[in-house]
Amino acid sequence: METDLKLVKAVLDLMRDSVPTDCQDLIDELSKKIIRDLKEKGANKAMREWYGITDEDLEMVVRE
């Protein structure tokens, strides 16, 4: 997991460096949230919350 977080941080840093300076604060805030969510919830749960995927949604996919 630690290696994955380092990779995510590296990608976020590249994104930060590629946006205009007036957008970097926004990227910094979002980066902190992304890293915090990944650490606290794990990738699966964090992405499900970010995309609004519920257990019911997953059950429908499995049934079909």
C-alpha positions as CSV (number, residue, x, y, z in Angstrom):
1,M,0.0,0.0,0.0
2,E,2.9,2.4,0.8
3,T,4.3,2.0,-2.7
4,D,0.9,2.7,-4.2
5,L,0.6,5.8,-2.1
6,K,4.0,7.0,-3.3
7,L,2.9,6.4,-6.9
8,V,-0.3,8.4,-6.3
9,K,1.6,11.2,-4.7
10,A,4.0,11.3,-7.6
11,V,1.1,11.5,-10.1
12,L,-0.5,14.3,-8.1
13,D,2.7,16.2,-8.0
14,L,3.0,15.9,-11.8
15,M,-0.5,17.2,-12.1
16,R,0.3,20.1,-9.7
17,D,3.3,21.1,-11.8
18,S,1.3,21.1,-15.0
19,V,-1.4,23.5,-14.0
20,P,-1.2,27.3,-13.8
21,T,0.0,28.6,-10.4
22,D,-3.4,30.0,-9.5
23,C,-4.8,26.4,-9.6
24,Q,-2.1,24.8,-7.5
25,D,-3.8,25.5,-4.2
26,L,-6.8,23.6,-5.4
27,I,-4.7,20.7,-6.5
28,D,-3.0,20.7,-3.1
29,E,-6.3,20.5,-1.3
30,L,-7.6,17.7,-3.5
31,S,-4.4,15.8,-3.2
32,K,-4.6,15.9,0.6
33,K,-8.2,14.6,0.5
34,I,-7.3,11.8,-2.0
35,I,-4.3,10.6,0.1
36,R,-6.2,10.8,3.3
37,D,-9.1,8.8,1.9
38,L,-6.8,6.2,0.4
39,K,-5.0,5.8,3.8
40,E,-8.2,5.7,5.9
41,K,-10.6,3.8,3.7
42,G,-8.4,1.9,1.2
43,A,-8.6,2.3,-2.6
44,N,-11.8,0.2,-3.1
45,K,-13.9,2.0,-0.6
46,A,-12.6,5.4,-1.3
47,M,-13.2,5.1,-5.1
48,R,-16.7,3.7,-4.4
49,E,-17.5,6.8,-2.3
50,W,-15.9,9.2,-4.9
51,Y,-18.0,7.8,-7.7
52,G,-21.2,7.2,-5.6
53,I,-21.2,3.4,-6.1
54,T,-23.4,1.6,-3.6
55,D,-23.6,-2.0,-2.6
56,E,-26.9,-2.2,-4.5
57,D,-25.2,-1.0,-7.6
58,L,-22.6,-3.7,-7.3
59,E,-25.3,-6.4,-6.7
60,M,-27.1,-5.3,-9.9
61,V,-23.9,-5.7,-11.9
62,V,-23.2,-9.2,-10.5
63,R,-26.8,-10.3,-11.2
64,E,-26.7,-9.3,-14.8
